[in-house]
Amino acid sequence: MTAPATSFWRIAGMTYLQYANRAAGSVRAGLKEPLKSKLAAQGQFSYKVSSWTNGEQSPKIEIDTLDKAGKAV
């Protein structure tokens, strides 16, 4: 009997999400114009978030980077 197959990203100690993000980054880095700038524009995002305390809403904070998303609430 053979050992079960293990994905190489697991062997490397990565999660699937880390692997997928690195693979997507490699593909984006290898693209030529105009596709490169088109995909860069699609990757931009923006949203607003606020929290509620004692039934009152705090001022909305605009989130436009992943760094801000982790610290918003």
Secondary structure, 3 states (H helix, E strand, C coil): CCCCCCCHHHHCCCCHHHHHHHHHHHHHHHCCCCHHHHHHHHCCCCEEECCEECCEECCCEEECCHHHHHHCC
